[in-house]
């Protein structure tokens, strides 16, 4: 190899490494079954409710299947099988999240909501909804956003701000890849959040309170039932949870998602 070609190759490798330098490889991300418990925590009545399986869309990549039966015991007062990255409890500042879900054709439509992804908090205030939840209600996919600028001793569900964003009718047998860039700030007139679903920008807010005082944000995905299930069995496929830093881009998050084959730099809404 001549010297010029060697320099070009080295430069290319450095650029490629820099492109993914802000994708967190130490928290969350892809792991095999033997290492799952070293990287993720699981909330479920049974470890058998989470399985490592092949992508149902046929990509060949390994994904996770979560399951909840109506006969399962409650965990944390609700029926659930969901997982979250260990060591992730960002309080303020910029953080990127990538969470991808796939509802199979066996998904039964029911008016009771099923939460399939969430960024929750460790806030000391009680009975406050998660700042961000992705859920299925009936045959509709929706985002729920909640926040409060008051101190934890004064914040209540009644005086909190809440938004519901309808993302459209649920389509089974396809991946939904949610990418979130959030600058978590509890103070009024600060903070920002932008969200993309399969490359489409579905929400953007700046200089906007988007959380709670004392909140420690942790992403999770799987099946969570805030009320009654309404069905005897639910199954959901999910990708691993991806995290990024201040200079991450939406394209970088999509390049490592199950939607990478159809969400590219040319069709992401900026």
C-alpha positions in Angstrom: 0.0 0.0 0.0 1.5 3.4 -1.0 1.7 6.2 1.5 -1.1 8.3 -0.1 -3.5 5.5 -0.1 -2.7 4.6 3.5 -3.4 8.1 4.6 -6.8 8.1 2.8 -7.7 4.8 4.4 -6.8 6.0 7.8 -8.7 9.3 7.3 -11.7 7.3 6.2 -11.6 5.1 9.3 -11.3 8.2 11.5 -14.3 9.8 9.9 -16.4 6.6 10.2 -15.5 6.3 13.9 -16.3 10.0 14.5 -19.7 9.5 12.8 -20.7 7.0 15.5 -18.7 8.4 18.4 -21.9 9.9 19.9 -23.8 6.6 19.9 -23.4 5.3 23.5 -21.9 1.8 23.4 -21.7 1.4 27.2 -25.3 1.9 28.1 -28.1 0.1 26.3 -27.4 -1.1 22.8 -27.2 -4.6 21.4 -26.3 -7.5 23.6 -26.7 -11.2 23.4 -28.8 -13.2 25.8 -25.9 -14.1 28.1 -25.1 -10.4 28.7 -28.6 -9.0 28.8 -28.7 -8.7 32.6 -25.4 -6.8 32.7 -26.8 -4.1 30.4 -30.5 -4.1 31.0 -33.1 -4.4 33.8 -36.3 -6.4 33.3 -39.7 -5.7 34.8 -41.9 -8.8 34.4 -43.7 -11.5 36.3 -41.4 -14.0 34.5 -38.1 -13.9 32.7 -39.7 -16.3 30.2 -41.8 -13.4 29.0 -38.8 -12.0 27.2 -37.1 -13.9 24.3 -34.3 -13.2 21.8 -35.8 -13.9 18.3 -35.1 -13.2 14.7 -36.6 -10.0 13.2 -40.1 -10.8 12.1 -39.6 -8.3 9.2 -37.0 -10.7 7.8 -33.8 -8.6 8.2 -31.9 -11.4 10.0 -31.1 -9.1 12.9 -31.8 -10.3 16.5 -34.6 -8.5 18.3 -36.5 -9.0 21.5 -40.1 -10.4 21.9 -42.0 -9.4 25.1 -45.2 -11.0 26.2 -47.8 -10.5 28.9 -50.7 -12.8 29.8 -53.7 -11.6 31.8 -52.9 -14.3 34.4 -49.5 -12.8 35.1 -48.9 -11.3 38.5 -48.6 -7.5 38.7 -45.1 -5.9 38.9 -45.0 -2.5 40.4 -48.9 -2.5 40.6 -49.3 -3.1 36.8 -49.1 -6.0 34.4 -45.9 -5.6 32.3 -42.9 -7.0 30.5 -40.6 -4.2 29.7 -36.8 -3.5 29.9 -34.6 -0.5 30.5 -30.9 0.2 30.3 -29.0 0.0 33.6 -27.2 3.2 34.7 -29.3 5.5 32.6 -31.0 8.2 34.7 -30.2 11.5 32.9 -31.6 14.5 34.9 -30.9 17.5 32.7 -29.3 18.2 29.4 -29.3 16.7 25.9 -29.9 13.0 25.3 -30.9 11.1 22.2 -33.1 8.0 22.4 -33.9 5.4 19.8 -36.8 2.9 20.5 -38.3 0.7 17.9 -41.4 -1.5 18.2 -43.3 -4.0 15.9 -46.9 -5.1 16.5 -47.6 -8.5 14.9 -50.7 -9.3 12.9 -52.1 -11.1 16.0 -52.4 -7.8 17.9 -56.0 -7.5 19.0 -57.6 -4.1 18.8 -59.0 -3.0 22.2 -59.9 0.5 23.6 -57.8 -0.1 26.8 -54.3 1.5 26.2 -51.1 -0.5 26.0 -47.9 1.5 26.6 -45.2 0.2 24.3 -42.4 2.7 25.0 -41.7 5.3 27.6 -39.3 7.7 29.1 -40.2 7.7 32.8 -38.7 9.4 35.8 -37.5 8.9 39.3 -39.2 12.1 40.5 -40.0 12.2 44.2 -43.4 13.7 43.3 -46.1 11.0 43.3 -48.9 10.1 40.8 -47.2 12.0 37.9 -47.4 10.6 34.4 -44.2 9.9 32.5 -42.8 12.8 30.5 -43.1 10.8 27.3 -45.1 7.6 26.5 -45.8 5.9 23.2 -48.9 3.8 23.3 -51.6 2.0 21.4 -55.2 3.0 22.2 -57.7 1.0 20.1 -56.4 1.0 16.6 -54.5 4.3 17.0 -50.8 5.0 17.8 -50.3 8.1 20.1 -47.7 10.0 22.0 -48.5 11.4 25.5 -46.3 14.2 26.9 -46.5 15.5 30.5 -44.6 18.1 32.5 -44.7 20.4 35.4 -42.5 23.4 36.3 -43.6 23.5 40.0 -41.5 22.1 42.8 -42.0 18.4 43.6 -43.9 19.3 46.8 -46.4 21.2 44.7 -46.6 19.3 41.4 -49.7 17.2 41.0 -51.4 15.3 38.1 -54.1 18.0 38.1 -51.8 21.0 37.7 -49.4 19.3 35.2 -49.4 20.1 31.5 -50.4 17.2 29.2 -50.4 16.8 25.4 -51.7 13.9 23.3 -50.4 13.5 19.7 -52.3 11.1 17.5 -49.8 9.5 15.1 -52.4 7.8 13.0 -53.9 4.3 12.6 -51.9 1.3 13.8 -50.4 -0.8 11.1 -49.3 -4.3 12.1 -46.3 -6.2 10.7 -44.1 -3.1 10.3 -41.5 -1.4 12.4 -42.2 1.9 14.1 -38.9 3.6 14.9 -39.1 6.5 17.4 -36.1 8.8 17.6 -36.1 11.5 20.3 -33.8 14.4 21.0 -34.5 15.9 24.3 -32.9 18.7 26.3 -34.4 17.9 29.7 -35.1 21.1 31.7 -37.7 21.4 34.4 -37.6 25.2 34.5 -40.2 27.3 32.7 -39.1 28.7 29.4 -36.2 26.2 29.0 -35.7 22.8 27.4 -36.4 21.4 24.0 -37.7 18.2 22.5 -37.9 16.9 18.9 -39.4 13.5 17.9 -39.3 11.6 14.6 -41.4 8.5 13.8 -40.0 6.6 10.8 -38.2 9.7 9.7 -41.2 12.0 9.9 -40.9 14.9 12.4 -44.0 14.5 14.6 -43.2 17.0 17.4 -40.9 19.9 18.0 -40.8 22.3 20.9 -38.2 24.8 22.1 -37.9 27.0 25.2 -40.4 24.7 26.7 -40.6 22.9 30.1 -40.7 19.1 29.3 -40.2 17.3 32.6 -40.3 17.6 36.4 -38.0 18.9 39.1 -35.9 16.0 40.5 -36.7 13.8 37.5 -34.2 11.1 36.5 -35.1 10.0 33.0 -34.9 6.3 32.0 -36.2 4.9 28.7 -37.9 1.6 28.5 -39.8 -0.5 26.0 -42.0 -3.5 26.0 -45.6 -4.0 27.2 -47.0 -1.9 30.1 -50.7 -1.7 31.1 -51.6 1.4 33.1 -55.1 -0.1 33.6 -56.9 -3.3 32.6 -55.4 -5.4 29.8 -58.8 -6.1 28.1 -57.2 -9.0 26.2 -55.9 -12.4 27.4 -52.5 -12.1 25.8 -50.2 -9.5 24.2 -47.0 -9.9 22.2 -44.7 -7.2 21.0 -41.3 -7.2 19.2 -38.8 -4.5 20.1 -35.3 -3.5 19.1 -32.7 -2.8 21.8 -32.7 0.7 23.3 -30.2 3.1 21.6 -28.8 6.2 23.3 -26.8 9.2 21.9 -25.0 12.3 23.1 -25.1 16.0 22.4 -23.7 15.8 18.8 -25.7 12.8 17.7 -28.0 13.2 14.7 -31.3 11.7 13.7 -29.7 10.0 10.8 -27.1 8.2 13.0 -29.9 6.9 15.2 -31.9 5.6 12.2 -28.8 4.0 10.7 -28.7 1.5 13.6 -32.5 1.0 13.8 -34.6 -1.7 12.2 -35.9 1.2 9.9 -32.5 1.8 8.4 -33.5 0.2 5.1 -36.2 2.7 4.4 -35.3 5.8 6.5 -32.3 7.6 5.0 -30.8 11.0 5.0 -32.9 11.9 2.0 -36.3 11.3 3.7 -35.8 12.4 7.3 -37.7 15.6 7.9 -35.3 18.2 9.3 
